[in-house]
Amino acid sequence: MPRAPFNPRVSIVTGGASGIGRAIAAELVARGSHVVVADLDGDRATRAATELTAAGPGVAEPATVDVSSFEQVRDLVDRTEADRGPVDVMVNNAGIALGGLLEELDERHWDRALAVNLGGVVNGVRAVYPHMSARRGGHILNTASLAGLIPAPAMLPYTTTKHAVVGLSTGLRAEAAALGIGVTVLCPGFVDTPLLDEVYEAPPSIAGGSVRQAVRLMQPKFLSAETVAARAVRGLERNQAVVPVGVLAHLLWRLNRWAPPAARGLCRVQARVHRSRVHA
Ligand SMILES: NC(=O)c1ccc[n+]([C@@H]2O[C@H](COP(=O)([O-])OP(=O)(O)OC[C@H]3O[C@@H](n4cnc5c(N)ncnc54)[C@H](O)[C@@H]3O)[C@@H](O)[C@H]2O)c1
C-alpha cells in the first residue's frame, strides 16, 4: 500500500536553534509544517525561525524554553495547541555534552545531565502525550545518541541519560501504539555541531572544553546535521523505532548486539586512552 505523504501541520522542536534541532526544523518547514523552534537561547531561536521561514514553504516561529522545567514545556505545548492547532510532531532534541572520567565529575555534571538530557525528554513526552492520546494521533521523536546504544566510557552522565532516552522511547512506543501515537528515537554518531566544543563544566581531561579532536580517532569524518535530520524525518515518516545514523553508529550498534565482548573490549581501550590523557 502506498504510504501517505508525511506533511505534519504543526511541530515543535526543542533545541531547535542550533545543530541537529535546527536541521530537523528546516526539514519540517520544507514539508510545509508550522514549526515552533524552541530553545533556551531565545535570540538564536528567533534568528533560526526567521531564516527557516524565509526558506519556506512552511513557517517557523521562535519560543524560549528551558526543557528542564516541566511547567515551561507544558506551557509551550498547551500554547501551541491553543494558537496553532494539534501538535502532530514533538521533537525532544535539546541536549548538552558532558565528558570526563567518573572521578573527575561531581554533582553539577550529574544534575545537569539528568535535568536537561533526560528530564527535557521526559518533560516533552509528558506535556504532549495527553493531547496526542486524546485525539489518538501524533508522533514523538526523541534525540538520544550512539552513546545510548553502546557502552560509551569517559562521558558517563551523557551515556546514562542517552541510554535512558532509548529505554523511555522504546518502552513508550509499545504503550503508545494502541493510542495511535508513533515514537522514534534518533541515535547518531558524532555530528559536526557546536555541542562538540561546548562540554559542560569540562574537567581537566577535556582540553579546552572540546571533544572534537579526541573523537576524530573513533570517527574521522563527522556527520552533518542535515544528513542526520534527513534520516530523522525519514524515520518519522516510516515510523521507525530506532534510527541510528552514520557508519560508526551502525557498526558499533551491531557489534554490541552480536559480539558484546568485542564491543566491551573496544570501549575498554577507549577508556584507557582517555585515562592516559588525565595523567599525561
Ligand atoms: N553533536 C553530536 O555529535 C551529537 C551526537 C549524537 C546526539 N546528539 C544529540 O543531539 C541533540 C542536539 O545536539 P546538537 O549536536 O545539535 O547540539 P547544539 O549545541 O548545536 O544544539 C543544542 C541546542 O539545545 C539547546 N539547549 C541546551 N540546553 C537547553 C535547555 N535546557 N532547554 C532548551 N534548549 C536547550 C541549546 O541552546 C542548543 O541550541 C542533543 O540531545 C545531543 O545530545 C549530538
The ligand as a MOL file (V3000), in Angstrom:
LIG
                    3D

  0  0  0     0  0            999 V3000
M  V30 BEGIN CTAB
M  V30 COUNTS 44 48 0 0 0
M  V30 BEGIN ATOM
M  V30 1 N 26.6970 16.6400 18.0330 0
M  V30 2 C 26.7990 15.3290 18.2150 0
M  V30 3 O 27.8530 14.7110 17.9340 0
M  V30 4 C 25.6100 14.5360 18.7150 0
M  V30 5 C 25.6280 13.1400 18.5250 0
M  V30 6 C 24.5460 12.3920 18.9890 0
M  V30 7 C 23.4840 13.0110 19.6210 0
M  V30 8 N 23.4940 14.3650 19.8010 0 CHG=1
M  V30 9 C 22.3510 14.9520 20.4940 0
M  V30 10 O 21.6560 15.7890 19.5930 0
M  V30 11 C 20.9430 16.8010 20.3280 0
M  V30 12 C 21.2210 18.1580 19.7090 0
M  V30 13 O 22.5940 18.4250 19.8340 0
M  V30 14 P 23.4340 19.2580 18.7630 0
M  V30 15 O 24.6300 18.4700 18.4470 0
M  V30 16 O 22.5620 19.7250 17.6670 0 CHG=-1
M  V30 17 O 23.9210 20.4470 19.6990 0
M  V30 18 P 23.7990 22.0430 19.6140 0
M  V30 19 O 24.5960 22.5500 20.7510 0
M  V30 20 O 24.1240 22.5050 18.2270 0
M  V30 21 O 22.2400 22.2810 19.8730 0
M  V30 22 C 21.6560 22.0320 21.1130 0
M  V30 23 C 20.6230 23.1000 21.3650 0
M  V30 24 O 19.9560 22.7630 22.5910 0
M  V30 25 C 19.7450 23.9760 23.2960 0
M  V30 26 N 19.5880 23.7040 24.7230 0
M  V30 27 C 20.5440 23.3080 25.6190 0
M  V30 28 N 20.0320 23.2150 26.8400 0
M  V30 29 C 18.7150 23.5390 26.7280 0
M  V30 30 C 17.6460 23.6340 27.6570 0
M  V30 31 N 17.8370 23.4040 28.9840 0
M  V30 32 N 16.4320 23.9970 27.1930 0
M  V30 33 C 16.2330 24.2640 25.8890 0
M  V30 34 N 17.2110 24.2080 24.9720 0
M  V30 35 C 18.4390 23.8450 25.3800 0
M  V30 36 C 20.9850 24.8200 23.0070 0
M  V30 37 O 20.7660 26.1950 23.2710 0
M  V30 38 C 21.2150 24.4990 21.5370 0
M  V30 39 O 20.5660 25.4220 20.6990 0
M  V30 40 C 21.4160 16.6630 21.7810 0
M  V30 41 O 20.4410 15.9580 22.5160 0
M  V30 42 C 22.6990 15.8470 21.6680 0
M  V30 43 O 22.9610 15.1250 22.8230 0
M  V30 44 C 24.5270 15.1400 19.3500 0
M  V30 END ATOM
M  V30 BEGIN BOND
M  V30 1 1 1 2
M  V30 2 2 2 3
M  V30 3 1 2 4
M  V30 4 1 4 5
M  V30 5 2 4 44
M  V30 6 2 5 6
M  V30 7 1 6 7
M  V30 8 2 7 8
M  V30 9 1 8 9
M  V30 10 1 8 44
M  V30 11 1 9 10
M  V30 12 1 9 42
M  V30 13 1 10 11
M  V30 14 1 11 12
M  V30 15 1 11 40
M  V30 16 1 12 13
M  V30 17 1 13 14
M  V30 18 2 14 15
M  V30 19 1 14 16
M  V30 20 1 14 17
M  V30 21 1 17 18
M  V30 22 2 18 19
M  V30 23 1 18 20
M  V30 24 1 18 21
M  V30 25 1 21 22
M  V30 26 1 22 23
M  V30 27 1 23 24
M  V30 28 1 23 38
M  V30 29 1 24 25
M  V30 30 1 25 26
M  V30 31 1 25 36
M  V30 32 1 26 27
M  V30 33 1 26 35
M  V30 34 2 27 28
M  V30 35 1 28 29
M  V30 36 1 29 30
M  V30 37 2 29 35
M  V30 38 1 30 31
M  V30 39 2 30 32
M  V30 40 1 32 33
M  V30 41 2 33 34
M  V30 42 1 34 35
M  V30 43 1 36 37
M  V30 44 1 36 38
M  V30 45 1 38 39
M  V30 46 1 40 41
M  V30 47 1 40 42
M  V30 48 1 42 43
M  V30 END BOND
M  V30 END CTAB
M  END
